[in-house]
Amino acid sequence: MSTALTKAIAARLADLRDQRGMSQDEVARKAKLQRVSVSRIERGVHEPSLTTLERIAKALGVSLVVEFR
């Protein structure tokens, strides 16, 4: 299931990765994930856990901030 939140996370992760000039494979290696997992997250077809998001954020050199409004 692809929700608005999943799509927003997907777009943000892809943008951050592109800004850093990193490949999906490089992010996957640093986050200790499979490249296909990173691809599925970036396409919005997989809802990542908070743990996975933390690992990807660390691989990208950013902080994960969860905010309720």
C-alpha positions as a Markdown table, in Angstrom:
| # | Residue | x | y | z |
|---|---|---|---|---|
| 1 | Met | 0.0 | 0.0 | 0.0 |
| 2 | Ser | 1.4 | 3.4 | -1.0 |
| 3 | Thr | 0.2 | 6.2 | 1.3 |
| 4 | Ala | 0.9 | 9.9 | 1.0 |
| 5 | Leu | 3.4 | 9.6 | 3.8 |
| 6 | Thr | 5.2 | 6.7 | 2.0 |
| 7 | Lys | 5.4 | 8.7 | -1.2 |
| 8 | Ala | 6.7 | 11.8 | 0.6 |
| 9 | Ile | 9.4 | 9.7 | 2.3 |
| 10 | Ala | 10.3 | 8.1 | -1.0 |
| 11 | Ala | 10.7 | 11.4 | -2.7 |
| 12 | Arg | 12.8 | 12.9 | 0.1 |
| 13 | Leu | 15.1 | 9.9 | 0.3 |
| 14 | Ala | 15.7 | 10.0 | -3.5 |
| 15 | Asp | 16.3 | 13.7 | -3.4 |
| 16 | Leu | 18.8 | 13.4 | -0.6 |
| 17 | Arg | 20.6 | 10.6 | -2.3 |
| 18 | Asp | 20.8 | 12.5 | -5.6 |
| 19 | Gln | 22.0 | 15.7 | -3.8 |
| 20 | Arg | 24.9 | 13.6 | -2.4 |
| 21 | Gly | 25.7 | 12.0 | -5.7 |
| 22 | Met | 25.2 | 8.5 | -4.2 |
| 23 | Ser | 23.9 | 5.5 | -6.0 |
| 24 | Gln | 21.2 | 3.2 | -4.5 |
| 25 | Asp | 23.9 | 0.6 | -4.2 |
| 26 | Glu | 26.2 | 2.8 | -2.2 |
| 27 | Val | 23.3 | 3.8 | 0.2 |
| 28 | Ala | 22.4 | 0.2 | 0.6 |
| 29 | Arg | 25.9 | -0.9 | 1.4 |
| 30 | Lys | 26.3 | 1.9 | 4.0 |
| 31 | Ala | 22.9 | 1.1 | 5.5 |
| 32 | Lys | 23.5 | -2.7 | 5.4 |
| 33 | Leu | 20.4 | -3.2 | 3.2 |
| 34 | Gln | 19.8 | -4.8 | -0.2 |
| 35 | Arg | 19.8 | -2.4 | -3.2 |
| 36 | Val | 16.4 | -3.7 | -4.2 |
| 37 | Ser | 15.1 | -2.6 | -0.7 |
| 38 | Val | 16.4 | 1.0 | -1.2 |
| 39 | Ser | 14.8 | 1.0 | -4.7 |
| 40 | Arg | 11.4 | -0.2 | -3.4 |
| 41 | Ile | 11.5 | 2.4 | -0.7 |
| 42 | Glu | 12.4 | 5.2 | -3.1 |
| 43 | Arg | 9.6 | 4.1 | -5.5 |
| 44 | Gly | 7.1 | 4.2 | -2.6 |
| 45 | Val | 6.2 | 0.5 | -2.9 |
| 46 | His | 7.6 | -0.5 | 0.5 |
| 47 | Glu | 6.9 | 1.2 | 3.8 |
| 48 | Pro | 10.2 | 1.2 | 5.7 |
| 49 | Ser | 10.4 | 0.7 | 9.5 |
| 50 | Leu | 11.8 | 3.5 | 11.6 |
| 51 | Thr | 14.9 | 1.3 | 12.1 |
| 52 | Thr | 15.4 | 1.1 | 8.4 |
| 53 | Leu | 14.9 | 4.9 | 8.0 |
| 54 | Glu | 17.5 | 5.5 | 10.7 |
| 55 | Arg | 20.0 | 3.3 | 8.9 |
| 56 | Ile | 19.3 | 5.1 | 5.6 |
| 57 | Ala | 19.5 | 8.5 | 7.2 |
| 58 | Lys | 22.9 | 7.6 | 8.8 |
| 59 | Ala | 24.1 | 6.4 | 5.4 |
| 60 | Leu | 23.1 | 9.7 | 3.8 |
| 61 | Gly | 24.7 | 11.7 | 6.7 |
| 62 | Val | 21.4 | 13.3 | 7.9 |
| 63 | Ser | 19.3 | 13.1 | 11.0 |
| 64 | Leu | 16.0 | 11.4 | 11.1 |
| 65 | Val | 13.4 | 13.7 | 12.7 |
| 66 | Val | 9.9 | 12.5 | 13.4 |
| 67 | Glu | 7.4 | 15.4 | 14.0 |
| 68 | Phe | 3.7 | 15.3 | 14.8 |
| 69 | Arg | 1.7 | 18.3 | 13.9 |
